[in-house]
Amino acid sequence: MKYISQKYEGFEFEFSAVNVFLGANGAGKSTFLNEIRQHFINQGQNNLVYVEGGRTIKINDTLQLSRQNFQQYDRLNQAKTQHENKRKSSLADRVFDALIVLDKQGQEEKTRHSDAVEEWIESGSIGDCPTRSQPPLDKMFEMFNEIFPLIELTFNTEERRLIANKNGVEYSPSQFSDGEKQVFSILADFIGLNEDHEIIIVDEPELNLHPELAERIWTLIENEYPEKIFIYASHSINFALRENVNAVYVLSDDADKITRVDSFEDLERVELSAFLGGLPGILSTNKVIVTEGHDKSYDSIFYRWLTEDNSIEIYPGGGCTDVIDIVGKSGLWSKISTKISLVGIIDSDYRSPEYLSNLENQGIIPLPFHEAESFLCIPEVIVAIGNRIGSQKKELTSSEVEDHIFSNLESSKLSIAAKRVFSKSKITLGVSLTKKVLAKSESTGQLIEELKGAAEEEVKKAIAICDVETLQSMLTEEITRIDSTINDRDITAALLLLPGKELLNKLAPKAGCRNGDDLMRSLKRNFKPSEFEILNQLQQSLLGAIGS
């Protein structure tokens, strides 16, 4: 089924059986669902079922009719009409209607079965005795028990009362948790679906429900009605990655940036999860700085302050290769709109200058220090913050900060040297043959010989890099470099060698701050990047690369 959206400038959506719309806050998911819903209503199609997300639902413990509603619900057809008229609006407002319909359908089936048995007896009991279909309420109770195995539901027909039983204790469904009420209401509403109900629209199916529970209830319903079209708007990546899902659309205010992802079976779940998790934020803007890691708390504050542009999205892409893939728009990331400008930032970490130089050729900016936190360890910066706060009895000096930095470098010299050697000696081994070689291999024996040669080359690489003398030479070289940095009191070199996050948390209290994040917030409140030369240089480099 195709749908052309007015909200998204005529963008054509093609709906499969199960469709999920993801998007950042403000991307317009709920507005879009309302547009679809209103479209079908205006078209006069009465086959739509709508479920709003997370609204508190009240459950009546009895299905007793009153003088006020008797005329509306006395007969099954009347009750069905009342229920159907509410299917395009709020689920919370039609739970009672749904339960009344299920109960009356059960009564009608009971009467039909009794009549059929009497007729069978009168005709001489020829053939099998007519069977009775499972009452709809019983089916609903059974499905509820599949989701909540400890809770059994029954209906007292004499008292017209719903009863829940958990571990031998009876209580009323009105005492359910919000999640249990949500599941109860959804099941009551959906047990009565028929072939006329073609489209199911659900806004934020995970609200009020544990993520696992949301996945279970909607997967159960989708399996029950495989011929229907389900359209969801959700924040949950896991909900979008369910096996039943056929298509995921990632929404953006800009129609040109809307991305569709399908054919999930060909993709690694980890890769797809990272992609879908990053897209909503990326598509919400035209400018993105992609960093390493998975936690953007510090980076988000630092880079927004540094660029002085809140419209820039700071996205933690994962590892170094992930950042390269995102910026290079390779693989899944090729689906990102060409309107979006991406800049990658890589920590120098323990990486070699040669490796970092190669990254620059791939459009990635390597930081001149170990990591982003290292910039706040610059003596000029930390002294300025400490003196501006003025909470210390004695003003902090650059000489004191330098002493702390070099003292830390001396005490962690062996550890840093070893980690730098580990980084240099890291290799990837794998036996492979070129297409040309494979094409020339005309027999099994010839192919085996080629594989042996390729394997021997890989072994030589491993032996060469893991040679004890080579490793010893590399370690000596790194220790000499660290000693030289300390003797020359080269702060730039020291901040390239020392892990910035760890160092910053040690230096922050000396400036009157609890930790590195606290120090960053003080920097943001009191200073601009232009007040520090090296930060101003990084700002200009970033803005130039991102096109601001």
N, C-alpha and C positions, 0 to 999 in steps of 0.2 A: 504494500500500500504506500502510495506517495502522498506527500503533503508539502505544499508551498507556503512558507511562512511570511507573513507581512512584517512581523517584528524583525526578522533577520533578512530584510531586503530581498525577498523573493527566493531565498535559499530553499532548495528542494531536498526534503528529508525523505528517505525511503525506509519505511518501517518493516522490520522482520518480525518474527514471532515475539521475541523478548528484546526490548530496547532500553538502554539506560542512558540518561543525559547527566553528565557531570559538568560542574562549573564552579568557579570561584564565587564567593559571596558577591552579590550584585550583578552576576552575569545574566540573571533573568530567567532562571530555570522555572520558578513557580509561575511567572508571568507567561512564559511560553506554554506551559501546560494549560493554563487558563485560556490561552488563545486557541489551542487545539480543541479543548473542550467546547468553547463557545462556537467554534467553526462547525462542529458536528451538530450542535444543538440548532444552529441557524439553518443547517441543511435539512432539518427535520428528521434526523436519524435518532431513533430512540433505542439504539443498541449500545449506549455508552454507560460505563460504570466508573464513578470517580471516588477515590479515597484520598482524603486530605491527610497531611502528616501531623502526628503528634498531638492532636486535640484531645483534651481530657474527655473520657467517655463515661457516661453514667449508665449502669446496668440495672434494669428492674429485676427484682428477685421473683416476682410473680407475673404471670401472663393473664391476669384477671382483667376482663373488660369492665368498663364503668358505664354509667348512664351517658356520659359525654361522648365516649368513643365507640359505643356499641354499634351504631349504624355504619361506622367506617370499617369495622373489622369483623362484623358478624358472619359474613359469608367469605369463602376463600377468594372469589374473584374480586370482591371489594378490598380485601386485605392486600392482594397482589397489586392492585391498582395504586393503593396508598404507598406501598413499598417502591414500585417502579417509578412513581412520580418523584421520589427522593434520590434515585440512583445517580443522578447527575450532580448532586450537591453533597452535603456533608454526611459522612458515614455515621458520625455521632448522633445524628438526628433520625436515623432509620434502623437502629439496632432492634428496638421494640417491634417495629413493623416486620423485620426479617424473622424474628422468633415466632411471631403470631402466624406468619405464612408457613413456616416449617411445621409448627404444631398442627395447623389446619390441614396441611398436605398429608401429615401422618394419620389424622382422623379420617380423611377421605379415603386413603389407601386401606385403612382398617375396614371401613364400610365396604369398599369394593371387594376386598378379600373375603369378608363374611358372606356377601351375596354370591360370590363365585363358588364358595364351599357348599353353600345350601343348594345351588343349582347342580353342582357335581353329585351331591348325595341323592337329590331327587331324580337324577338321570341314571342312577344305578351304580354310582361310584366307579364308572369306567375310566381307566387310565389313572395317571398320577393325580393326587390331591393338589389343587391350586396352591401355589406358594405365595407368601406375602413378602413384598419388598421391604428392605430395611427402612424403618421410619427415618425421615430426614433429620430429626432432632438427634436420634441415636447415632446417625452417621457423623453429625457435627461433634457430638460428645466423644466419639471414637477418635476422630482426627485431633481433637484437643488433647486427648490422652496420649496420642503419639508424640505431641510436642512437649507436654508436661506429664511424664509417666506417673508421677506421684499423685496427680489429681484425677479423681473420677467424678464425672458429672451424671446426674440423674434428674428426671422430671417427675414430680408427684402430681399425677393427673387429677386426683381428688382436690388437693389444695391449690392446684395450678401453680406450684412453686418449684423453682430451680434450686438444686442442692449440689454443693461441692463437698467432696470427701477427700481429706488428705491425712494419711497415716491414722485412719480410724476416727478422725475428728470431722464432724459435719459443720459446715458454715455456708454463708450465702455468697454467690458470685459478686455481689456488690462490694465484698471485702477483698476482692482480688487486687493484686498490685496493678499499676498502670500498664505494665507490659502484658500481664495476663488478660486484662480487660481488652487491650488492643487486639490480641490474638483471638479471644472469644468473639469479639465484634466482627472481625474480618471473616472468620469461619461462618458465623451466622449469616452474614451477608452473601458469601460466595457459594455456600451449599446450594442455594436456589438459582444459580445461573443456568441458563439454557442456551440453545443454539442461536437465539436472537441477540444475545449479548456478545458482540464481536470485539469491542475495544475496551480495555481496562487501563485507566489512567491513575497513577499513584504518585502523589507528591511526598517525597522524603519518607520512604518505607521504613527507614531505620529509626525514626524518632520514637521515643518511649520504649524502644526495644533494644535488648542486648544485640550487638552485631550478628552473633551466631544465630540468635532467635529470629531476627529479621530475615536472614538468609534461608533458614529452615521453613518458616511459614510461607514465604512467597514461592520458594521452590516447590513446596508441597502443592500449592494452588496451581502453579504453572503446569505441573505434571498431571494434575487433575483435569486441566482444560488446555490441552496442547494445541487446539485449533484456534485459540483466541490470540489477539495481539495485545501484549502488555507494554505500556509506555511508562517508564519511571523517571523521576528526577531525584538524584541522590548525591550526597557528599561522600559516600562510602566507596573506596576503591575496591574493597573485598566484595561488596555487593555487586559491583560491576563486573568482577572477575569470576562470577559463578559459572559453572559449567553450562547452565541453561541459556545464558545470555548470548544473543546472536550478534548484536551491534552495540557499540558504545559511541555516543557523540559527546565530544568535549566542546562546550559552548563558550562563546566570547561575545562581547558587545559588538565586535566587528564581524560581520557575516563572512568575510574573506578568511578569517582565522579559524572558523569552525572545522573541527577535525573528526573524522569517522574512523573507528578502528574495528575491524572484524577479523575473521579467520584466526581466532584465538588459539586453535590447536597447533598452529605453526610457531607459536611464540613461547618463550620461557616466561613462566609466571613472574619471576623476580624482575626480569627486564620490563615486562608489561606493567607491573605494579609501579615501578620507578617512573616509567613513561607517563602513565595515567595520573600518578600522584603529582608530577611536576607540571603537566599541561595546564590545569586551570589557572594557576598563578602566572605562568608564562604567557598564556593567551589573553590575560587581562591587561596587558600593557604592550608597548612597542619596543621597550628597552629592558634587557635582562642581563644581569651579571651572574654568571654561573661559577660557583665556588666548589671546592672540595668539601667532603663531609656530609653529614645528614642533619646536623643541628645548626640552624641559622640564627640563633639568638644573638651571639656576639657579631657575626658577620653582617647580619641585617642592620644592626645599630651602626656599626663601623662604616659600612659602605654607603648607607644612606646619608650619614653625616659627611662622609668624604666627598660624595658627588653633589651634595646639597640639592638632591632631586628625589622627592618622595614617590615620583611616578615610576622610578626604576625598580623592577622586581629583583630581589636577591634570592637566587635559587640554589640550594645545596645539591649538587648533582651526584655526589658519591665519590668514587675514586678518580684518579687522574685520567684514566682512559675514558671514564664516563663523561667527564668534562669535555674532553676532546671530541667524543661522539656527538654530544649535544651541540657544541659550537659549530662543528663541521656538518651538522644535520645529516648524520649518517644513520643507516638502519631505520628504526621507527621514527627517529627524530627528523627524518626528511619530510614528515607530514607537517612540520611547523611552517606557518605562513612566512613567505619571503618578506613580509612587512616588518617582521620582528628582528631587531638588531640584538645579536648575542655576543657577549664578550666573556671569555673564560679567564679566571684568575687561579693560578696554581701556586701553592706554597713551595718555597725552595726546599723545605724539609731536609732530608739527608741526601738529596739528589745531586748528581755531578753537574758541573757547569756545562759539559757537552750535552747532557740530556736536556737541561733547561734551555740551552740555546736552540736546540732542535724544536722545542715547543713553540718558540717565538715564530718559527717559520710556518707553524700550523695555526697562527692567529690567536695564540694563547699568551697571556701576560704573566711571566713568572715574577713573584714578589722578590724584591732585593734582600729580604730577610727570611728567617726560618718559616714564619707564618704571620698572619695579619696582626695577632696580638703583640708581635715584636715591635710594631711601630709605637706602641704606647710605652715601651721600655727605653726608648731613646731618651737619654738624660735631659735634653732640652725640654721634651714634652712632659715627662713625669715631674720635673722640678716646677714647671709652669703651673701644672695642675695642683701640686701640693701647696705651693705658695699662694695660689688663688683661693683654695679652700681655707687655708690659714688655721687649721685645727691642731697643727703640731707646735710644741713649745719652741722648737728650734727650726729655723728655715732649712729645708732640704737643699743641698748643693749638687751640682753636676758631678763634682769630684767624688762625693759620697755614693751617688748612684753608680758611677763607673766602678768604684771599688767593689760594690756588691755584685755587679755584672761579672767582673773578672774573677772574683772569689767563687762565684757559682760555676764559671767555666772551668776553673782549676779543679774544683771538687768533683765535677762530672766529666772530666777529661777522658778517662778511659772508656766510659759508657758511650760518649758521643763519638769517639774515634771508632769504636767497635761497630756502632750502628751505621756509620758512614761507610765502613768497609762492607758491612752486610748489604747495604744498598747497591754498592758498586759491583759486588760479586753475585748479585741476583741474576739468574738466567732462566730462560724458558727453553726446555728441551722438548723435542717432538720429531719423530721420524716422518718425513714426507718426501714425495717425489713430484717433480714438475710434470705438467701435461706432456711435454715433449719426450721426457724419459719414459713415461707410461705408454705413450704411443709407439715407441720403439721396442717395447718389451713384447716379444712374440711368443714366449713360452713361460711356463711356471718357473723353470730353473733360472732363466734370465732375469725375471722379476725378483726372485729371491736374492740374486747377486746384487741387484741394484739396491734392494732394501738393506742388505748387509752393509754395503758401502755407506748408505745414508746413516745407518745406526752407528757405524764406527766414527763418522764425522761428529755426531752428537756427543758420543763418549769423549772424544778428544776435546771438545769444547768444555765439557764438565771437568775433565782432568786439569785442563789449563787454568780455568778460573778458580778451581779449588786446590791448586798446588800450594803446599804449606809455605814455601819460600815466597811465592807471589803474595799470599795473604799477609805474611809477616812484613813484606816490603810495603804493602798498602797501609798496614796499621802504623808502621813507623812513620810513613809519610804524613798520615793524619795527625798523629801525636805531635810531630814537628810543626805542623801547620798551627795547631792549637797553641803550642808553646810560643810560637812566633807572634801570634795574635795577642797573647797576654803580655809578652815582653814589649811589644810595640804599642800596647794599649789602644788597639784598633777596634773601636766600638762597632763600626759597620761590619767588620769580619766576625766579631763576637756575636752579634745579633743574627748573623747568618748561620752560626754554628749552634747556638743555644735554642732549645724549644721555647717558643715565645709564650705559650699559654702558661706553662709551668713557671717561667721566670716572672711573668707579669703578676701572678698571684702572690709571689714572694715580695715583689717590689711595691705593690699597691698599698699595703699597710704603712709603708714608710712615707707615703704621700697623704696619709689620713683616710684612706679608703679601705673597705673591708676586703674586696677582691677585684679581679680584673674587670668584671662587668660594671661594678660600682665606679671604677676609675674611668671606664669608657663613657658612662653617663655624665660624669663630671666634666669630661672633655667636651662632650656634646653641648652641655649647658653653657659652658664658659668660653669656648674658643671656636674659631673657624679654621678650616684646613690651610687657608692662605697665610696663617700666622706662623706656620712651620714649613720650612723650605722643602724637605723631603716629602711631606704629605701633600704639599701643593703640586710637586712634580708628579706624584702618583695620581692625583686628581686629574691633572691635565692629560696624562697618558690614558686614563680610563675614559674620560669624556670624549677625547679624540677618537678612541677606538669604537665607542658606542654611538658616535654621531650626534652628541648633544651640542 
